[in-house]
Amino acid sequence: MSDEKLGVETVDTDIEAVEEAPVVEKIELDRTKGHMLDVASGTISGDLPAGYIDKDGAIHRTFVAKEMTGHEEDLLAGVGPVMPRLNQMITNCLLSLGSITDRKSISTGVSQLTAVDRIVILMAIRRASLGDFWSAKITCPKCDKQDNFTIDLKNMEIVPMRDPSKRRFETVLTTGKKIQWHIMSSEDEEWLTKKIKAQEDVLTLGLMARVEKVDEDTVDRTGDYKGAVRILKGLRLIERREIRSTTKEHEGSVDTTVEFSCKFCGNDWASELNIGRPDFFFPSE
């Protein structure tokens, strides 16, 4: 999708006064499905939508992940904060992250992965451990009856970032407002996970995980949370939708939308695959 179709002008800025990177070009995104699975060894190799940028500025966009063992199963079934346990599980299962194979360096890289990259790796680990197909009981939203559905996980469409070297942007909306924002990181994801548990403003929190500034107003979620909420809730609906469309286009994405059809009432509907469901990693025997 091009910027003209979104109706916004996207200009990359040097917000942190680091070495200037090339302006993002308006190009068609490559789209790929699935990853290479080695059934015999229980490993999957694949590409990341964004990748990990190390301290030397090198971008690591490939990975090799192995199947889970009892150590990882216990991590998932444990108690306490979710993000540290997921980070450890991903670290345990990654055999390589780009050219990185050292365990400590992989752990550092995992802690800095984007939210989309983490979804890709988690799905790969699940496929390496339990196969490409996920079966679950899904309830029809119309007749409220349950049925068994099987989903082929290797067909999830992955859209890479346009320019993985850029993580901060400045976007001018069609209304004229100037938005400074960044790609959502693991740290942002952890913050968002904690906030969503206690708040109902899910869409506003999703914006707050990325947006740093609206015109001259700083969105300071840690120093002035109420002020940050006021700024983002004060945006027009069309502006909020434009911000979400722009961030999705530049962050890369995994299309986890699944289409269902109810055999009881004939209702057709689409829903997002929730990899946080207990039966995603713990299917019924």
BELDA-V941418 format. One record per residue. RES is the residue in three letters. PHI is phi in degrees with one decimal (none if undefined). D_FIRST is the distance of its C-alpha to the first C-alpha in Angstrom with 2 decimals. Layout:
BEGIN
res:RES phi:PHI d_first:D_FIRST
res:RES phi:PHI d_first:D_FIRST
END
This chain:
BEGIN
res:MET phi:none d_first:0.00
res:SER phi:-87.5 d_first:3.78
res:ASP phi:-64.3 d_first:6.81
res:GLU phi:-62.0 d_first:8.34
res:LYS phi:-67.0 d_first:6.55
res:LEU phi:-74.5 d_first:7.60
res:GLY phi:76.9 d_first:10.81
res:VAL phi:-128.6 d_first:11.77
res:GLU phi:-106.7 d_first:13.20
res:THR phi:-108.3 d_first:12.92
res:VAL phi:-128.1 d_first:16.07
res:ASP phi:-83.3 d_first:17.57
res:THR phi:-125.6 d_first:21.24
res:ASP phi:-91.2 d_first:24.28
res:ILE phi:-65.1 d_first:25.24
res:GLU phi:-98.1 d_first:27.77
res:ALA phi:56.0 d_first:29.28
res:VAL phi:-98.7 d_first:28.51
res:GLU phi:-58.8 d_first:27.93
res:GLU phi:-65.5 d_first:24.97
res:ALA phi:-103.8 d_first:22.04
res:PRO phi:-59.6 d_first:19.83
res:VAL phi:-64.6 d_first:17.09
res:VAL phi:-64.3 d_first:13.58
res:GLU phi:-84.6 d_first:12.26
res:LYS phi:-84.5 d_first:9.00
res:ILE phi:-132.4 d_first:8.51
res:GLU phi:-78.6 d_first:7.01
res:LEU phi:-78.6 d_first:7.83
res:ASP phi:-75.6 d_first:11.11
res:ARG phi:-126.7 d_first:11.91
res:THR phi:-129.9 d_first:15.59
res:LYS phi:-120.9 d_first:17.99
res:GLY phi:72.7 d_first:21.22
res:HIS phi:-138.5 d_first:23.56
res:MET phi:-77.4 d_first:26.78
res:LEU phi:-107.3 d_first:29.67
res:ASP phi:-106.0 d_first:33.28
res:VAL phi:-61.7 d_first:35.28
res:ALA phi:-61.5 d_first:38.61
res:SER phi:-98.0 d_first:37.96
res:GLY phi:67.6 d_first:35.76
res:THR phi:-126.7 d_first:32.95
res:ILE phi:-132.6 d_first:29.20
res:SER phi:-111.6 d_first:27.26
res:GLY phi:-166.9 d_first:23.52
res:ASP phi:-112.1 d_first:20.71
res:LEU phi:-98.0 d_first:19.45
res:PRO phi:-61.7 d_first:15.88
res:ALA phi:-115.7 d_first:17.48
res:GLY phi:96.6 d_first:21.15
res:TYR phi:-100.0 d_first:24.33
res:ILE phi:-97.8 d_first:25.28
res:ASP phi:-81.3 d_first:29.08
res:LYS phi:-63.8 d_first:31.61
res:ASP phi:-93.6 d_first:31.56
res:GLY phi:88.4 d_first:27.84
res:ALA phi:-77.2 d_first:27.19
res:ILE phi:-102.6 d_first:24.10
res:HIS phi:-108.0 d_first:25.00
res:ARG phi:-115.3 d_first:22.09
res:THR phi:-114.7 d_first:24.15
res:PHE phi:-153.4 d_first:26.63
res:VAL phi:-129.8 d_first:29.49
res:ALA phi:-120.5 d_first:30.56
res:LYS phi:-108.2 d_first:33.78
res:GLU phi:-69.3 d_first:34.98
res:MET phi:-74.3 d_first:36.51
res:THR phi:-119.6 d_first:40.27
res:GLY phi:-61.1 d_first:42.56
res:HIS phi:-61.2 d_first:41.85
res:GLU phi:-74.0 d_first:38.18
res:GLU phi:-62.4 d_first:39.12
res:ASP phi:-67.8 d_first:41.54
res:LEU phi:-61.2 d_first:38.97
res:LEU phi:-65.8 d_first:36.64
res:ALA phi:-85.0 d_first:39.62
res:GLY phi:-73.8 d_first:40.99
res:VAL phi:-115.0 d_first:41.22
res:GLY phi:102.1 d_first:40.10
res:PRO phi:-53.7 d_first:36.77
res:VAL phi:-72.6 d_first:33.94
res:MET phi:-59.2 d_first:31.90
res:PRO phi:-59.3 d_first:34.82
res:ARG phi:-70.2 d_first:35.60
res:LEU phi:-66.6 d_first:32.06
res:ASN phi:-59.7 d_first:31.97
res:GLN phi:-68.2 d_first:35.29
res:MET phi:-62.9 d_first:34.29
res:ILE phi:-62.5 d_first:31.20
res:THR phi:-59.4 d_first:33.43
res:ASN phi:-60.9 d_first:36.10
res:CYS phi:-89.7 d_first:33.88
res:LEU phi:-80.2 d_first:31.97
res:LEU phi:-85.5 d_first:33.93
res:SER phi:-155.8 d_first:31.70
res:LEU phi:-128.9 d_first:28.73
res:GLY phi:64.2 d_first:27.69
res:SER phi:-91.5 d_first:31.08
res:ILE phi:-88.5 d_first:32.64
res:THR phi:-125.7 d_first:35.31
res:ASP phi:-66.5 d_first:37.64
res:ARG phi:-61.6 d_first:37.75
res:LYS phi:-64.9 d_first:38.00
res:SER phi:-68.4 d_first:35.08
res:ILE phi:-62.5 d_first:32.94
res:SER phi:-59.8 d_first:33.93
res:THR phi:-62.4 d_first:32.87
res:GLY phi:-62.9 d_first:29.46
res:VAL phi:-60.5 d_first:28.97
res:SER phi:-66.4 d_first:29.82
res:GLN phi:-114.1 d_first:26.97
res:LEU phi:-68.3 d_first:24.14
res:THR phi:-75.2 d_first:21.03
res:ALA phi:-61.2 d_first:20.90
res:VAL phi:-66.1 d_first:18.16
res:ASP phi:-59.6 d_first:20.33
res:ARG phi:-65.2 d_first:23.32
res:ILE phi:-62.2 d_first:21.92
res:VAL phi:-59.8 d_first:21.22
res:ILE phi:-68.6 d_first:24.77
res:LEU phi:-61.7 d_first:26.43
res:MET phi:-65.9 d_first:25.09
res:ALA phi:-65.6 d_first:26.32
res:ILE phi:-62.9 d_first:29.69
res:ARG phi:-63.7 d_first:30.02
res:ARG phi:-65.1 d_first:29.38
res:ALA phi:-64.7 d_first:31.85
res:SER phi:-86.9 d_first:34.37
res:LEU phi:-126.0 d_first:34.26
res:GLY phi:100.6 d_first:32.29
res:ASP phi:-75.8 d_first:28.98
res:PHE phi:-104.1 d_first:29.87
res:TRP phi:-118.5 d_first:30.09
res:SER phi:-111.6 d_first:32.35
res:ALA phi:-155.6 d_first:32.84
res:LYS phi:-87.8 d_first:34.36
res:ILE phi:-117.2 d_first:31.83
res:THR phi:-93.2 d_first:33.07
res:CYS phi:-69.2 d_first:31.93
res:PRO phi:-70.8 d_first:30.97
res:LYS phi:-94.5 d_first:32.78
res:CYS phi:-101.5 d_first:36.08
res:ASP phi:67.7 d_first:36.19
res:LYS phi:-98.3 d_first:37.33
res:GLN phi:-96.5 d_first:36.35
res:ASP phi:-146.8 d_first:35.48
res:ASN phi:-88.1 d_first:34.73
res:PHE phi:-128.7 d_first:31.26
res:THR phi:-121.3 d_first:30.25
res:ILE phi:-118.0 d_first:26.74
res:ASP phi:-87.0 d_first:25.77
res:LEU phi:-70.2 d_first:24.24
res:LYS phi:-73.8 d_first:23.27
res:ASN phi:-94.1 d_first:20.60
res:MET phi:-68.4 d_first:18.47
res:GLU phi:-79.8 d_first:14.98
res:ILE phi:-110.7 d_first:14.30
res:VAL phi:-110.7 d_first:11.07
res:PRO phi:-74.5 d_first:12.50
res:MET phi:-62.7 d_first:12.17
res:ARG phi:-65.8 d_first:10.83
res:ASP phi:-138.8 d_first:14.39
res:PRO phi:-65.2 d_first:16.93
res:SER phi:-81.0 d_first:19.57
res:LYS phi:-105.1 d_first:18.18
res:ARG phi:-120.9 d_first:18.96
res:ARG phi:-127.5 d_first:19.50
res:PHE phi:-140.3 d_first:17.46
res:GLU phi:-127.8 d_first:18.24
res:THR phi:-122.6 d_first:15.85
res:VAL phi:-99.7 d_first:17.13
res:LEU phi:-75.7 d_first:16.23
res:THR phi:-65.1 d_first:16.56
res:THR phi:-82.2 d_first:20.06
res:GLY phi:101.7 d_first:21.03
res:LYS phi:-68.7 d_first:21.48
res:LYS phi:-105.8 d_first:20.90
res:ILE phi:-115.4 d_first:19.82
res:GLN phi:-104.4 d_first:20.75
res:TRP phi:-150.8 d_first:19.49
res:HIS phi:-135.0 d_first:19.44
res:ILE phi:-63.9 d_first:18.00
res:MET phi:-68.2 d_first:20.17
res:SER phi:-99.7 d_first:23.05
res:SER phi:-61.4 d_first:25.80
res:GLU phi:-62.8 d_first:28.01
res:ASP phi:-63.4 d_first:25.60
res:GLU phi:-63.2 d_first:25.30
res:GLU phi:-64.4 d_first:29.10
res:TRP phi:-60.5 d_first:29.53
res:LEU phi:-64.1 d_first:27.14
res:THR phi:-59.7 d_first:28.97
res:LYS phi:-67.1 d_first:32.28
res:LYS phi:-70.0 d_first:31.26
res:ILE phi:-62.1 d_first:29.73
res:LYS phi:-63.2 d_first:33.08
res:ALA phi:-109.5 d_first:34.93
res:GLN phi:-124.2 d_first:32.54
res:GLU phi:-104.0 d_first:30.98
res:ASP phi:-82.9 d_first:28.29
res:VAL phi:-62.6 d_first:25.67
res:LEU phi:-68.0 d_first:22.57
res:THR phi:-65.9 d_first:24.24
res:LEU phi:-65.0 d_first:25.21
res:GLY phi:-61.8 d_first:21.68
res:LEU phi:-67.7 d_first:20.79
res:MET phi:-65.5 d_first:24.07
res:ALA phi:-69.9 d_first:23.31
res:ARG phi:-122.3 d_first:20.65
res:VAL phi:-77.3 d_first:21.46
res:GLU phi:-105.7 d_first:24.30
res:LYS phi:-156.1 d_first:24.81
res:VAL phi:-121.8 d_first:24.17
res:ASP phi:54.5 d_first:25.49
res:GLU phi:-99.9 d_first:28.90
res:ASP phi:-92.3 d_first:29.29
res:THR phi:-80.6 d_first:29.12
res:VAL phi:-90.8 d_first:27.91
res:ASP phi:-103.6 d_first:30.78
res:ARG phi:-72.0 d_first:30.60
res:THR phi:-97.0 d_first:33.74
res:GLY phi:-87.4 d_first:35.92
res:ASP phi:-145.5 d_first:35.15
res:TYR phi:-62.0 d_first:33.40
res:LYS phi:-62.9 d_first:34.49
res:GLY phi:-66.1 d_first:33.27
res:ALA phi:-63.2 d_first:29.84
res:VAL phi:-61.7 d_first:29.70
res:ARG phi:-61.5 d_first:30.90
res:ILE phi:-63.7 d_first:28.24
res:LEU phi:-75.0 d_first:25.29
res:LYS phi:-73.0 d_first:26.93
res:GLY phi:-78.3 d_first:27.58
res:LEU phi:-69.0 d_first:23.93
res:ARG phi:-69.4 d_first:22.91
res:LEU phi:-59.4 d_first:20.94
res:ILE phi:-62.7 d_first:18.06
res:GLU phi:-71.0 d_first:18.09
res:ARG phi:-63.1 d_first:18.20
res:ARG phi:-67.0 d_first:15.23
res:GLU phi:-63.9 d_first:13.18
res:ILE phi:-63.0 d_first:14.56
res:ARG phi:-64.2 d_first:13.72
res:SER phi:-63.3 d_first:10.03
res:THR phi:-68.0 d_first:10.02
res:THR phi:-64.7 d_first:12.36
res:LYS phi:-63.5 d_first:10.66
res:GLU phi:-65.9 d_first:7.53
res:HIS phi:-88.7 d_first:10.28
res:GLU phi:-79.1 d_first:12.95
res:GLY phi:82.6 d_first:11.65
res:SER phi:-160.3 d_first:12.68
res:VAL phi:-121.4 d_first:15.01
res:ASP phi:-80.3 d_first:14.49
res:THR phi:-99.9 d_first:18.08
res:THR phi:-73.6 d_first:17.94
res:VAL phi:-122.0 d_first:21.00
res:GLU phi:-97.2 d_first:22.25
res:PHE phi:-124.6 d_first:25.97
res:SER phi:-139.5 d_first:28.61
res:CYS phi:-83.4 d_first:32.03
res:LYS phi:-76.3 d_first:34.98
res:PHE phi:-87.5 d_first:37.27
res:CYS phi:-118.2 d_first:35.69
res:GLY phi:80.0 d_first:32.84
res:ASN phi:-70.1 d_first:30.21
res:ASP phi:-109.4 d_first:26.63
res:TRP phi:-153.7 d_first:24.35
res:ALA phi:-122.4 d_first:21.58
res:SER phi:-148.2 d_first:22.08
res:GLU phi:-79.7 d_first:20.85
res:LEU phi:-69.5 d_first:22.92
res:ASN phi:-97.1 d_first:25.08
res:ILE phi:-75.3 d_first:26.21
res:GLY phi:-86.4 d_first:28.64
res:ARG phi:-62.5 d_first:30.71
res:PRO phi:-56.0 d_first:34.16
res:ASP phi:-81.5 d_first:34.10
res:PHE phi:-70.1 d_first:30.96
res:PHE phi:-100.2 d_first:33.19
res:PHE phi:-126.2 d_first:36.46
res:PRO phi:-66.1 d_first:36.41
res:SER phi:-63.9 d_first:39.65
res:GLU phi:-64.3 d_first:42.25
END
